[in-house]
Amino acid sequence: MHTMWKGSISFGLVNIPIKLHTATEDKDIKLRTLHKECHSPIKYEKVCPVCEKEVTSEDIVRAYEYTKGKFVVLEEDELSKLKEANEDRAVEIVDFVKIEEIDPIYYNRSYYMSPNEGGGKAYSLLRKALEESQKVGIAKMIIRSKEQMAVIRVYENTLVMETIHYPDEVRKASDVPNVPADEKITQKELDTAIMLIDQLTAEFEPGKYTDEYRASLLELIEAKRTGQEFVTPTEKEPAANVTDLMAALQASIDKTKPEKAPATRKKKAASPKAKKKQA
């Protein structure tokens, strides 16, 4: 597994040399754009709209647009010095909390952590301590030129670092438009909705969830590449235009009910007279 960062993690006076490895991967299928006439890939050139000429990397500077059309230019050496002053390549655990206290909206990226040379025992100590205390560590670090907050936790016997958003990076739910106030929900509607949830409740098995669109797109690409005929998948039945909430809930329950096994017909016991006749 590729190492994307090396440093150390500390809690109190304990220091653990570690390596970070990306825990997830993007499997989106990236499509190129071609010229329709000759099928050549389209190039996207960096062009100055005022000078009307292409610019190279040496001609480009970075800047912050503090108001529309007005910029503060930042030199590369200024950015480098700022980064060096704040980056000591250490992850410091500042607090320990219960994971239930962190809403999933804060989570960003996941990284596996492995011990670097000489860090095996301290790594095992932190892992065991987190498991026994049922806590996770809240840490701060610099990664990819940004100060990050992170959660350190145990996943399948491996320490995982989950980078999390700062509170001011999470938009307020109260700003979401058109969220309805408490509507008048009848007890029957609520009971039926809970019944539907109960029928659809299952153990979480990640392996059973697949990206059906990506699989279909790969099949289409392969079929076209090899010149084979391909068929389009059968479309799902269009959802009925049910406007009544109770009717929609009941229809959903009926659809998700487990099929009953056909009842076996019990053999009728022979009467005493019939038994004498048979004898």
Number of C-alpha atoms within 10 A of each C-alpha: 8 8 12 10 15 16 15 20 23 17 16 8 6 11 16 26 21 23 20 23 19 17 14 10 7 5 8 8 10 6 6 8 11 12 10 9 6 7 9 11 11 11 9 6 10 12 12 10 8 6 8 8 11 11 13 10 7 6 7 9 10 12 12 10 11 9 8 6 6 10 12 11 11 12 11 11 9 9 13 11 11 12 17 12 9 13 16 12 15 20 25 19 20 12 13 17 14 11 16 9 7 12 8 10 10 16 16 12 13 20 18 22 25 20 21 16 10 11 15 14 11 17 23 16 13 20 20 14 13 18 15 9 11 14 18 23 21 22 24 20 21 17 16 9 13 11 14 17 23 27 23 26 23 20 12 6 11 14 21 23 26 22 22 22 16 13 9 7 9 10 10 9 8 7 8 8 7 6 9 6 6 6 6 6 9 9 9 10 15 13 11 16 19 13 15 20 12 11 14 11 9 8 5 8 7 7 6 6 8 9 9 9 9 13 12 13 12 13 14 16 13 13 14 12 9 8 9 10 8 12 9 7 7 6 6 6 6 6 6 8 7 11 8 8 12 16 12 15 19 16 14 15 19 11 11 12 11 9 7 6 6 6 6 6 6 6 6 6 8 8 8 9 9 10 10 8 7 7 6
